[in-house]
Amino acid sequence: MKRERTYTANIYVGLHCEKPVDIARKVAVGICESYCKNGLCVSIMDTTFVHTDGSEPGLVIGLINYPRFPVMPGVLRRIARDLAELLKEGLEQERVSVVFPDETIMLEEDE
């Protein structure tokens, strides 16, 4: 049995882009698969964002301090932010949110 300190991050990314939703989802999976080649495991869940201007499909990419590939919280934060940036660019999004246990950050186009 392996145990590690619990630490999580969730990346919230919309699929509102020029690509059809199923193609955008495949792009996101491809980005995550490429990023995970160096010892990382993520989960990818479909979601729907409902907001002031309507609704749109999206994904939640979950990261945990997985005992098979343990990392320190600061490293997991950097990984989540880097992956979020790749997803934002690859899916042509204006913004992507990353939720940690203690704070939420939003990456925007002007960063």
N, CA, C and O atoms as a MOPAC input file, in Angstrom:
PM7 MOZYME 1SCF
protein

 N      0.84300 1    -1.17800 1     0.00000 1
 C      0.00000 1     0.00000 1     0.00000 1
 C      0.88700 1     1.23900 1     0.00000 1
 O      1.83600 1     1.33300 1     0.77900 1
 N      0.57400 1     2.17800 1    -0.87100 1
 C      1.29100 1     3.44800 1    -0.92000 1
 C      0.35200 1     4.55300 1    -0.47000 1
 O     -0.83700 1     4.54300 1    -0.78600 1
 N      0.89600 1     5.49600 1     0.26500 1
 C      0.11900 1     6.65100 1     0.72900 1
 C      0.89500 1     7.91900 1     0.45600 1
 O      2.12200 1     7.95300 1     0.55700 1
 N      0.16300 1     8.95900 1     0.10800 1
 C      0.74600 1    10.27400 1    -0.10800 1
 C     -0.18100 1    11.31800 1     0.48100 1
 O     -1.37200 1    11.07100 1     0.67000 1
 N      0.35900 1    12.46200 1     0.76500 1
 C     -0.44200 1    13.59500 1     1.23100 1
 C     -1.43600 1    13.98100 1     0.13200 1
 O     -1.06300 1    14.08600 1    -1.03600 1
 N     -2.68900 1    14.18900 1     0.50500 1
 C     -3.71500 1    14.53600 1    -0.47200 1
 C     -3.54600 1    15.97000 1    -0.93700 1
 O     -3.43800 1    16.89500 1    -0.13200 1
 N     -3.52600 1    16.13800 1    -2.26300 1
 C     -3.51500 1    17.46000 1    -2.87100 1
 C     -4.11900 1    17.31900 1    -4.25700 1
 O     -3.76400 1    16.40700 1    -5.00400 1
 N     -5.02700 1    18.21600 1    -4.60000 1
 C     -5.73400 1    18.09400 1    -5.86900 1
 C     -5.74900 1    19.41700 1    -6.62600 1
 O     -5.49400 1    20.48300 1    -6.06500 1
 N     -6.05200 1    19.31600 1    -7.90100 1
 C     -6.29300 1    20.47700 1    -8.74700 1
 C     -7.28500 1    20.05400 1    -9.82100 1
 O     -7.21800 1    18.93400 1   -10.32800 1
 N     -8.19300 1    20.93900 1   -10.16100 1
 C     -9.13100 1    20.71000 1   -11.25700 1
 C     -9.01600 1    21.84600 1   -12.25100 1
 O     -9.02700 1    23.01900 1   -11.87700 1
 N     -8.90500 1    21.49000 1   -13.52100 1
 C     -8.85600 1    22.46400 1   -14.60500 1
 C    -10.21900 1    22.46100 1   -15.27700 1
 O    -10.71200 1    21.41100 1   -15.68900 1
 N    -10.83000 1    23.63900 1   -15.38700 1
 C    -12.13700 1    23.78700 1   -16.02800 1
 C    -11.93900 1    24.50900 1   -17.35100 1
 O    -11.48100 1    25.65100 1   -17.38700 1
 N    -12.29000 1    23.82900 1   -18.43800 1
 C    -12.08700 1    24.40000 1   -19.76500 1
 C    -13.33800 1    24.19100 1   -20.60900 1
 O    -13.88800 1    23.09100 1   -20.66600 1
 N    -13.77500 1    25.25200 1   -21.25500 1
 C    -14.92600 1    25.16500 1   -22.14300 1
 C    -14.54100 1    24.56500 1   -23.47500 1
 O    -13.36700 1    24.53200 1   -23.84500 1
 N    -15.53800 1    24.09500 1   -24.18800 1
 C    -15.31800 1    23.55600 1   -25.52900 1
 C    -15.98300 1    24.45100 1   -26.56300 1
 O    -16.36600 1    24.00000 1   -27.64300 1
 N    -16.11200 1    25.72400 1   -26.21600 1
 C    -16.68200 1    26.71200 1   -27.12600 1
 C    -15.56500 1    27.19700 1   -28.04300 1
 O    -14.81400 1    28.10800 1   -27.69500 1
 N    -15.46400 1    26.58400 1   -29.20600 1
 C    -14.41300 1    26.95400 1   -30.15600 1
 C    -14.90700 1    26.63000 1   -31.55900 1
 O    -16.04900 1    26.20800 1   -31.74300 1
 N    -14.05600 1    26.82500 1   -32.52500 1
 C    -14.41500 1    26.59100 1   -33.92500 1
 C    -14.63800 1    25.11200 1   -34.23200 1
 O    -15.30900 1    24.77500 1   -35.20800 1
 N    -14.08700 1    24.23800 1   -33.41500 1
 C    -14.17900 1    22.80100 1   -33.65400 1
 C    -15.50200 1    22.24400 1   -33.10800 1
 O    -16.01300 1    22.76100 1   -32.11400 1
 N    -16.06900 1    21.20000 1   -33.73700 1
 C    -17.21500 1    20.51100 1   -33.12600 1
 C    -16.80300 1    19.93600 1   -31.76400 1
 O    -15.62600 1    19.65000 1   -31.54300 1
 N    -17.76200 1    19.76800 1   -30.86100 1
 C    -17.47800 1    19.33600 1   -29.49200 1
 C    -16.70900 1    18.01900 1   -29.45500 1
 O    -15.76200 1    17.89500 1   -28.67800 1
 N    -17.08200 1    17.03800 1   -30.26400 1
 C    -16.38800 1    15.74300 1   -30.20700 1
 C    -14.93200 1    15.87200 1   -30.66300 1
 O    -14.06000 1    15.17900 1   -30.14000 1
 N    -14.66500 1    16.74000 1   -31.62100 1
 C    -13.29400 1    16.96500 1   -32.06600 1
 C    -12.51700 1    17.72600 1   -30.99000 1
 O    -11.36200 1    17.39700 1   -30.71500 1
 N    -13.13600 1    18.73400 1   -30.38200 1
 C    -12.47900 1    19.49600 1   -29.31300 1
 C    -12.12500 1    18.57800 1   -28.15100 1
 O    -11.04700 1    18.70400 1   -27.56900 1
 N    -13.02100 1    17.65800 1   -27.80700 1
 C    -12.75200 1    16.71000 1   -26.71600 1
 C    -11.53700 1    15.84500 1   -27.07400 1
 O    -10.67800 1    15.60100 1   -26.22700 1
 N    -11.46600 1    15.38600 1   -28.32300 1
 C    -10.31900 1    14.57500 1   -28.75400 1
 C     -9.02400 1    15.38400 1   -28.69900 1
 O     -7.97600 1    14.84800 1   -28.33600 1
 N     -9.08500 1    16.64800 1   -29.05200 1
 C     -7.91000 1    17.52400 1   -28.95200 1
 C     -7.46300 1    17.60300 1   -27.49200 1
 O     -6.27400 1    17.48100 1   -27.19900 1
 N     -8.41500 1    17.80700 1   -26.57800 1
 C     -8.08900 1    17.89400 1   -25.15200 1
 C     -7.46900 1    16.59500 1   -24.64700 1
 O     -6.48900 1    16.62500 1   -23.90300 1
 N     -8.02800 1    15.46600 1   -25.04200 1
 C     -7.47100 1    14.17000 1   -24.63100 1
 C     -6.05200 1    14.02200 1   -25.17000 1
 O     -5.16400 1    13.56000 1   -24.45200 1
 N     -5.83100 1    14.40500 1   -26.41400 1
 C     -4.49200 1    14.33400 1   -27.00200 1
 C     -3.48500 1    15.20200 1   -26.27200 1
 O     -2.34900 1    14.78600 1   -26.04200 1
 N     -3.90200 1    16.41200 1   -25.90500 1
 C     -3.02300 1    17.30900 1   -25.14600 1
 C     -2.66700 1    16.66800 1   -23.80400 1
 O     -1.50300 1    16.67100 1   -23.40100 1
 N     -3.66100 1    16.12400 1   -23.11900 1
 C     -3.42000 1    15.49200 1   -21.81600 1
 C     -2.53600 1    14.25400 1   -21.96300 1
 O     -1.63400 1    14.04100 1   -21.15300 1
 N     -2.78600 1    13.44200 1   -22.98300 1
 C     -1.96100 1    12.24200 1   -23.18400 1
 C     -0.50400 1    12.61900 1   -23.42600 1
 O      0.40000 1    11.99800 1   -22.86600 1
 N     -0.27300 1    13.62600 1   -24.25100 1
 C      1.10400 1    14.06700 1   -24.51600 1
 C      1.76900 1    14.58800 1   -23.25200 1
 O      2.93700 1    14.29700 1   -22.99700 1
 N      1.02500 1    15.36000 1   -22.45600 1
 C      1.57800 1    15.94900 1   -21.23900 1
 C      1.87100 1    14.88000 1   -20.18300 1
 O      2.81700 1    15.01800 1   -19.40800 1
 N      1.06900 1    13.82300 1   -20.14900 1
 C      1.18900 1    12.79400 1   -19.11500 1
 C      2.31400 1    11.78500 1   -19.36900 1
 O      2.53100 1    10.89900 1   -18.54300 1
 N      3.00900 1    11.89300 1   -20.45500 1
 C      4.04500 1    10.91200 1   -20.79100 1
 C      5.19300 1    10.85900 1   -19.78600 1
 O      5.92800 1     9.87200 1   -19.74900 1
 N      5.36000 1    11.89000 1   -18.97800 1
 C      6.47600 1    11.93900 1   -18.03000 1
 C      6.06500 1    11.61400 1   -16.59900 1
 O      6.63700 1    12.16800 1   -15.66000 1
 N      5.09400 1    10.73400 1   -16.41000 1
 C      4.72600 1    10.32200 1   -15.06300 1
 C      3.65100 1    11.17200 1   -14.42700 1
 O      3.87500 1    11.80100 1   -13.39300 1
 N      2.50200 1    11.19000 1   -15.03400 1
 C      1.36400 1    11.93400 1   -14.51500 1
 C      0.10600 1    11.18500 1   -14.92100 1
 O      0.08900 1    10.50500 1   -15.94700 1
 N     -0.92500 1    11.30400 1   -14.13700 1
 C     -2.21300 1    10.69500 1   -14.44800 1
 C     -3.28400 1    11.74400 1   -14.19700 1
 O     -3.30000 1    12.37200 1   -13.13900 1
 N     -4.18400 1    11.94200 1   -15.16300 1
 C     -5.28600 1    12.88700 1   -14.99700 1
 C     -6.59000 1    12.17900 1   -15.31400 1
 O     -6.60400 1    11.15000 1   -15.98900 1
 N     -7.67200 1    12.73400 1   -14.82700 1
 C     -9.00500 1    12.26700 1   -15.22200 1
 C     -9.63400 1    13.35400 1   -16.07900 1
 O     -9.34100 1    14.53700 1   -15.90900 1
 N    -10.49700 1    12.94900 1   -16.99800 1
 C    -11.17600 1    13.89900 1   -17.87700 1
 C    -12.66100 1    13.60600 1   -17.81300 1
 O    -13.10300 1    12.50600 1   -18.14600 1
 N    -13.44000 1    14.61000 1   -17.37500 1
 C    -14.88600 1    14.44000 1   -17.21700 1
 C    -15.62800 1    15.50000 1   -18.03100 1
 O    -15.24300 1    16.66900 1   -18.04400 1
 N    -16.68400 1    15.08100 1   -18.70000 1
 C    -17.53900 1    16.03200 1   -19.40300 1
 C    -18.34700 1    16.83800 1   -18.39400 1
 O    -18.72100 1    16.33200 1   -17.33600 1
 N    -18.60900 1    18.08800 1   -18.73000 1
 C    -19.44700 1    18.94100 1   -17.88500 1
 C    -20.19100 1    19.93500 1   -18.76500 1
 O    -19.92400 1    20.03900 1   -19.96200 1
 N    -21.10700 1    20.64900 1   -18.17600 1
 C    -21.80000 1    21.74900 1   -18.84100 1
 C    -21.66400 1    22.97300 1   -17.95600 1
 O    -21.97200 1    22.92800 1   -16.76500 1
 N    -21.19700 1    24.07400 1   -18.54900 1
 C    -21.09500 1    25.33600 1   -17.83100 1
 C    -22.36000 1    26.13300 1   -18.11000 1
 O    -22.71400 1    26.35700 1   -19.26800 1
 N    -23.03300 1    26.55800 1   -17.06200 1
 C    -24.21800 1    27.40700 1   -17.17700 1
 C    -23.84000 1    28.75400 1   -16.57500 1
 O    -23.42500 1    28.83100 1   -15.41900 1
 N    -23.98700 1    29.81500 1   -17.36700 1
 C    -23.55000 1    31.13900 1   -16.91800 1
 C    -24.50700 1    32.20800 1   -17.42300 1
 O    -25.49800 1    31.89200 1   -18.08300 1
 N    -24.22800 1    33.44800 1   -17.12600 1
 C    -25.09200 1    34.57900 1   -17.46300 1
 C    -25.46900 1    34.62300 1   -18.93300 1
 O    -26.60100 1    34.96500 1   -19.27500 1
 N    -24.52900 1    34.27900 1   -19.80500 1
 C    -24.76100 1    34.36300 1   -21.25000 1
 C    -25.31300 1    33.07900 1   -21.86200 1
 O    -25.44800 1    33.00300 1   -23.08300 1
 N    -25.63300 1    32.08000 1   -21.06600 1
 C    -26.18300 1    30.82900 1   -21.58700 1
 C    -25.46000 1    29.63200 1   -21.01500 1
 O    -25.20500 1    29.56200 1   -19.81300 1
 N    -25.13100 1    28.68900 1   -21.88300 1
 C    -24.42700 1    27.48700 1   -21.43500 1
 C    -23.52200 1    26.98300 1   -22.55000 1
 O    -23.68500 1    27.33500 1   -23.71900 1
 N    -22.57200 1    26.15800 1   -22.16200 1
 C    -21.66100 1    25.56900 1   -23.13600 1
 C    -21.08500 1    24.27400 1   -22.57100 1
 O    -20.96900 1    24.11800 1   -21.35500 1
 N    -20.72700 1    23.35200 1   -23.45000 1
 C    -20.09100 1    22.12000 1   -22.98500 1
 C    -18.66700 1    22.41000 1   -22.53600 1
 O    -18.06000 1    23.39900 1   -22.94600 1
 N    -18.15300 1    21.54300 1   -21.69900 1
 C    -16.78900 1    21.72200 1   -21.23500 1
 C    -16.22800 1    20.44500 1   -20.65300 1
 O    -16.86600 1    19.39200 1   -20.67600 1
 N    -15.03100 1    20.55900 1   -20.13500 1
 C    -14.33500 1    19.43600 1   -19.51200 1
 C    -13.76800 1    19.86300 1   -18.17300 1
 O    -13.42200 1    21.02600 1   -17.96900 1
 N    -13.67900 1    18.90600 1   -17.26500 1
 C    -12.96100 1    19.08200 1   -16.01300 1
 C    -11.81200 1    18.08300 1   -16.04700 1
 O    -12.02600 1    16.87400 1   -16.12700 1
 N    -10.60200 1    18.60100 1   -15.98400 1
 C     -9.41900 1    17.74700 1   -15.96600 1
 C     -8.93800 1    17.71300 1   -14.52500 1
 O     -8.53300 1    18.73600 1   -13.97300 1
 N     -8.98300 1    16.53600 1   -13.92200 1
 C     -8.63200 1    16.38500 1   -12.52000 1
 C     -7.23000 1    15.84400 1   -12.33300 1
 O     -6.81100 1    14.90800 1   -13.01300 1
 N     -6.51100 1    16.44800 1   -11.39800 1
 C     -5.17600 1    15.99900 1   -11.02400 1
 C     -5.17300 1    15.71500 1    -9.53200 1
 O     -5.75700 1    16.46100 1    -8.74700 1
 N     -4.51600 1    14.63800 1    -9.14700 1
 C     -4.34200 1    14.31200 1    -7.73500 1
 C     -2.86600 1    14.01500 1    -7.48000 1
 O     -2.10200 1    13.76200 1    -8.41200 1
 N     -2.48600 1    14.04800 1    -6.23900 1
 C     -1.15600 1    13.58700 1    -5.86100 1
 C     -1.22400 1    12.06700 1    -5.82800 1
 O     -1.36700 1    11.45300 1    -4.77000 1
 N     -1.12000 1    11.49100 1    -6.99200 1
 C     -1.27600 1    10.05200 1    -7.20900 1
 C     -0.07200 1     9.30900 1    -6.63700 1
 O      1.05400 1     9.58200 1    -7.05200 1
 N     -0.26700 1     8.37700 1    -5.69700 1
 C      0.86300 1     7.70100 1    -5.06600 1
 C      1.82900 1     7.01400 1    -6.03900 1
 O      2.99700 1     6.81300 1    -5.70700 1
 N      1.36100 1     6.65800 1    -7.21400 1
 C      2.26000 1     6.04800 1    -8.20300 1
 C      3.26700 1     7.06500 1    -8.74100 1
 O      4.40700 1     6.71600 1    -9.04400 1
 N      2.83900 1     8.32400 1    -8.85900 1
 C      3.69400 1     9.40300 1    -9.34400 1
 C      3.61300 1    10.58000 1    -8.36500 1
 O      3.11500 1    11.64100 1    -8.74400 1
 N      4.07900 1    10.43400 1    -7.13000 1
 C      3.90000 1    11.48600 1    -6.13100 1
 C      4.71100 1    12.74700 1    -6.44000 1
 O      5.82100 1    12.67900 1    -6.97000 1
 N      4.12800 1    13.89300 1    -6.09700 1
 C      4.79800 1    15.18800 1    -6.25100 1
 C      4.43800 1    16.06500 1    -5.06500 1
 O      3.46200 1    15.81100 1    -4.35900 1
 N      5.23100 1    17.09000 1    -4.86000 1
 C      4.94200 1    18.06500 1    -3.81000 1
 C      3.81100 1    18.98200 1    -4.29100 1
 O      3.63000 1    19.14300 1    -5.49800 1
 N      3.04500 1    19.58500 1    -3.37100 1
 C      1.93300 1    20.45800 1    -3.77800 1
 C      2.33700 1    21.55800 1    -4.75300 1
 O      1.60300 1    21.83900 1    -5.70000 1
 N      3.48500 1    22.18000 1    -4.53900 1
 C      3.92500 1    23.24400 1    -5.44100 1
 C      4.17800 1    22.74400 1    -6.85700 1
 O      3.92400 1    23.45400 1    -7.83000 1
 N      4.67500 1    21.53000 1    -6.96500 1
 C      4.91300 1    20.93200 1    -8.28200 1
 C      3.57900 1    20.62900 1    -8.95800 1
 O      3.42000 1    20.87800 1   -10.15300 1
 N      2.62200 1    20.09600 1    -8.20200 1
 C      1.30600 1    19.80900 1    -8.78000 1
 C      0.63000 1    21.10000 1    -9.23800 1
 O     -0.05000 1    21.11000 1   -10.26400 1
 N      0.80900 1    22.16900 1    -8.50000 1
 C      0.25300 1    23.47100 1    -8.90800 1
 C      0.85200 1    23.92300 1   -10.24200 1
 O      0.13300 1    24.38200 1   -11.13000 1
 N      2.17500 1    23.78900 1   -10.37500 1
 C      2.83200 1    24.19600 1   -11.61900 1
 C      2.37600 1    23.32600 1   -12.78400 1
 O      2.11400 1    23.83000 1   -13.87700 1
 N      2.28100 1    22.02100 1   -12.54800 1
 C      1.82000 1    21.09900 1   -13.58300 1
 C      0.40500 1    21.47600 1   -14.02900 1
 O      0.12400 1    21.53400 1   -15.22600 1
 N     -0.48000 1    21.73200 1   -13.06800 1
 C     -1.86500 1    22.08600 1   -13.39600 1
 C     -1.92200 1    23.38100 1   -14.19900 1
 O     -2.67100 1    23.48600 1   -15.17000 1
 N     -1.14400 1    24.34200 1   -13.79500 1
 C     -1.14400 1    25.62200 1   -14.52800 1
 C     -0.58100 1    25.45200 1   -15.93400 1
 O     -1.13400 1    25.99900 1   -16.88800 1
 N      0.51100 1    24.69900 1   -16.07500 1
 C      1.09300 1    24.46100 1   -17.39700 1
 C      0.11100 1    23.72300 1   -18.30800 1
 O     -0.07000 1    24.09500 1   -19.46700 1
 N     -0.51400 1    22.68800 1   -17.78400 1
 C     -1.47700 1    21.92100 1   -18.57500 1
 C     -2.68000 1    22.78100 1   -18.93800 1
 O     -3.19800 1    22.68900 1   -20.05000 1
 N     -3.12500 1    23.61600 1   -18.00500 1
 C     -4.24800 1    24.51700 1   -18.27800 1
 C     -3.91000 1    25.47200 1   -19.42300 1
 O     -4.75200 1    25.73600 1   -20.28200 1
 N     -2.70000 1    25.98100 1   -19.43500 1
 C     -2.27300 1    26.88200 1   -20.51200 1
 C     -2.27300 1    26.15900 1   -21.85700 1
 O     -2.71800 1    26.71500 1   -22.86200 1
 N     -1.78000 1    24.93100 1   -21.88000 1
 C     -1.78800 1    24.14500 1   -23.11100 1
 C     -3.21700 1    23.89400 1   -23.60300 1
 O     -3.49300 1    23.97200 1   -24.80000 1
 N     -4.11100 1    23.59500 1   -22.67200 1
 C     -5.51600 1    23.36200 1   -23.03800 1
 C     -6.17600 1    24.64600 1   -23.53400 1
 O     -6.94300 1    24.62200 1   -24.49700 1
 N     -5.88100 1    25.75100 1   -22.88400 1
 C     -6.44400 1    27.03900 1   -23.30200 1
 C     -6.04300 1    27.34300 1   -24.73700 1
 O     -6.87700 1    27.72200 1   -25.55800 1
 N     -4.77300 1    27.17500 1   -25.02900 1
 C     -4.27700 1    27.44900 1   -26.37800 1
 C     -4.79800 1    26.42400 1   -27.39000 1
 O     -5.27700 1    26.79100 1   -28.46200 1
 N     -4.70200 1    25.14900 1   -27.04500 1
 C     -5.10300 1    24.08700 1   -27.97000 1
 C     -6.58300 1    24.08600 1   -28.30000 1
 O     -6.99000 1    23.67500 1   -29.38700 1
 N     -7.39400 1    24.55800 1   -27.33700 1
 C     -8.84500 1    24.60100 1   -27.54700 1
 C     -9.33700 1    26.00300 1   -27.87900 1
 O    -10.54200 1    26.24400 1   -27.95800 1
 N     -8.39900 1    26.92600 1   -28.07200 1
 C     -8.70600 1    28.28800 1   -28.49700 1
 C     -9.70200 1    28.97800 1   -27.56200 1
 O    -10.68800 1    29.57000 1   -28.00200 1
 N     -9.41500 1    28.88600 1   -26.26400 1
 C    -10.28200 1    29.47800 1   -25.25900 1
 C     -9.74500 1    30.82600 1   -24.78900 1
 O     -8.53400 1    31.04600 1   -24.76500 1
 N    -10.63900 1    31.71000 1   -24.42100 1
 C    -10.23200 1    33.00500 1   -23.87700 1
 C     -9.77300 1    32.87800 1   -22.43300 1
 O     -8.92500 1    33.64200 1   -21.97200 1
 N    -10.33700 1    31.91300 1   -21.72500 1
 C     -9.98300 1    31.74600 1   -20.31900 1
 C    -10.17000 1    30.29500 1   -19.89800 1
 O    -10.98700 1    29.56200 1   -20.45500 1
 N     -9.39000 1    29.90500 1   -18.89900 1
 C     -9.45100 1    28.57800 1   -18.29500 1
 C     -9.26200 1    28.77500 1   -16.79600 1
 O     -8.42300 1    29.57400 1   -16.37900 1
 N    -10.02500 1    28.06100 1   -15.98700 1
 C     -9.89400 1    28.17300 1   -14.53300 1
 C     -9.20400 1    26.94300 1   -13.97000 1
 O     -9.40600 1    25.82200 1   -14.43700 1
 N     -8.38300 1    27.18000 1   -12.95200 1
 C     -7.72600 1    26.09200 1   -12.23700 1
 C     -8.09500 1    26.24900 1   -10.76700 1
 O     -7.86000 1    27.29600 1   -10.16300 1
 N     -8.67500 1    25.19600 1   -10.20100 1
 C     -9.14900 1    25.22400 1    -8.81600 1
 C     -8.25500 1    24.32700 1    -7.95900 1
 O     -8.13100 1    23.12600 1    -8.19600 1
 N     -7.64100 1    24.95000 1    -6.96400 1
 C     -6.83700 1    24.24200 1    -5.97800 1
 C     -7.62200 1    24.22500 1    -4.66400 1
 O     -8.62700 1    24.92800 1    -4.55500 1
 N     -7.20400 1    23.45300 1    -3.67200 1
 C     -7.92800 1    23.43900 1    -2.40300 1
 C     -8.03400 1    24.80700 1    -1.72900 1
 O     -8.97900 1    25.06200 1    -0.98300 1
 N     -7.06100 1    25.68600 1    -1.99500 1
 C     -7.01700 1    26.95200 1    -1.27700 1
 C     -7.18900 1    28.19400 1    -2.14900 1
 O     -7.23900 1    29.30400 1    -1.61900 1
 N     -7.28100 1    28.03600 1    -3.48000 1
 C     -7.46500 1    29.20200 1    -4.34000 1
 C     -7.88000 1    28.76200 1    -5.73600 1
 O     -7.64500 1    27.62600 1    -6.14800 1
 N     -8.50200 1    29.68900 1    -6.45000 1
 C     -8.86800 1    29.48700 1    -7.85300 1
 C     -8.18100 1    30.56200 1    -8.66900 1
 O     -8.22800 1    31.74400 1    -8.33100 1
 N     -7.53900 1    30.13400 1    -9.75700 1
 C     -6.91600 1    31.10000 1   -10.65500 1
 C     -7.57200 1    30.98600 1   -12.03600 1
 O     -8.04400 1    29.91900 1   -12.43100 1
 N     -7.58900 1    32.09000 1   -12.74400 1
 C     -8.13800 1    32.09800 1   -14.09000 1
 C     -7.05800 1    32.59100 1   -15.04300 1
 O     -6.55300 1    33.70400 1   -14.90100 1
 N     -6.71400 1    31.76400 1   -16.00100 1
 C     -5.77100 1    32.16100 1   -17.03700 1
 C     -6.56700 1    32.80600 1   -18.15400 1
 O     -7.53500 1    32.23100 1   -18.65300 1
 N     -6.15400 1    34.00800 1   -18.54600 1
 C     -6.89100 1    34.74200 1   -19.57100 1
 C     -5.99200 1    35.02400 1   -20.76100 1
 O     -4.77200 1    34.87500 1   -20.69000 1
 N     -6.62200 1    35.43600 1   -21.86200 1
 C     -5.91600 1    35.69500 1   -23.10500 1
 C     -4.74400 1    36.64700 1   -22.96000 1
 O     -3.70400 1    36.44200 1   -23.58600 1
 N     -4.88800 1    37.67300 1   -22.15700 1
 C     -3.84600 1    38.69900 1   -22.07400 1
 C     -2.66700 1    38.31100 1   -21.20800 1
 O     -1.78900 1    39.14200 1   -20.97400 1
 N     -2.60900 1    37.06400 1   -20.71600 1
 C     -1.48300 1    36.64100 1   -19.88900 1
 C     -0.30900 1    36.25200 1   -20.75400 1
 O      0.73800 1    35.86600 1   -20.23600 1

